Each structure stands twice: as structure tokens, then as C-alpha cells.
Amino acid sequence: MKISGSKVPALAAIAFAAALSAAACGGDAAPRAGGSGDSGEAPASFQPGHESSLMHAREVAGLGSVITDHEGYTLYRFDKDTAKPAKSNCVDACAAQWPPVLANGNFQVEGIDPALVNTILRADGEQQVTVGGWPLYRFAKDARPGESNGHGKGGTWHAATPDGKKAAAPANGGNASGN
């Protein structure tokens, strides 16, 4: 199903930041509705540095069904963000370690209810994708598709399920990638 970014301005894709240190997160972002439907525009990137525009619900070992990007990388939610109202509190060094999933036009979802997908306007002026009100992120240290090294980090980062909730804790007590 195609999700329209009819209220989302076209933005250039942003390259990943290479910072390796996590920092305290703070800042404000105002919610901005994304809308649904097909505006006829070509799909645009929803992930920094990537051209595909697809998010999937996929099985990840030890976690069950979670949201992944078009390459199969696990997407995360942050407990210090809010869902009602939707707001990202991961900026600056935090956003370098946990790059936000950005939207700059239309994008598609598979296995995710389109009614749960929206965008917010971040403090830095970028549009970030939300599911169930929760802003989504990648983890810079997930080196391969299917890894979930960010799940459980700091007790505040969790792989996101297709309804925006936290994925279950892995059976081994660590992250689902075994690291």
C-alpha cells in the first residue's frame, strides 16, 4: 500500500552520520500529519542515504515480527520519545548513533497498517516516519540486515513491532543478534 506524503515537503536524502558515541538526547519536534492515498508522485527515500521507499514487517530471530527497512535492517523506537503527541527526543549526537527514518515523499509499507504510519516534523526540520505514533530509527552499529544489536540498549531502545510497540525481549537475555 502506498502512503502519500501530500503534506510532506520534498527533502533531499541525508547521508548517515558516522559518530560512534551515544549521547543524551533532547530537543523538540512538532507533529505533522502525513495523510494517506496516492498523490501520483514517484516514491522517495524514507531512510537517509537510501533510494528505496519500503518498510516491511519481518521476522527477526529472537524478537518475532518487527519493522525493517527495504534492506532488512531492523528499525527501532526510543522510550524517551513520546507517541501522544508524537515527538522525537533523539537529536544531535543521539541522531548520529540512531539515524532517524526520514520521509521526503511517498513511501510504501508491507505488513504494517497504513493507518498507523505518519510523519512528524523534527526539531532539525526533517520529516521523520512514525508507526503507532512512535518515531522510528536505525542503529548505526547494525552492520547486516537482520541484526538487532540496538534492541535493549540503555534499557530505552527497542526493535519496533508493526503496531509501533516494543518487540519482546530475546530469550537469551541479550539482544537478538547475540551481541
C-alpha angles and dihedrals in degrees: 000000000000120000115207122224091202090144094037116094117229109261131182116252112258124223119239116266113234100214113139101194123083118220138187111286126227143145141095135270128182118222118249124188118240102193128203137252135070117293093181093244120136114261112269133200119281094179125060111260096005129107100201118091104202132115119189138194103231138169113253117191112261095006107062121216113003136160117266133179124242091280094051097256114149117250121216143203127214123226091214090062120081130230099197100069096014108237136159118221096178109098140143112002091006091056090049090058093037107033110205119240101247130202124207103166136331122355136175134230132201121195092003123103105246089214088067094053120090142133137244131202109246124215088254091059096253125126113241125198118240131192117198086354093300117121113235130227142175122227114238092216095058096104099179137033112271095029117126102186090144095059108114095005110159088350088275106079121077137171106255121239121218090265093050096256127128117276117242119271113265115258092237092061092240130077120306092252090062095244 
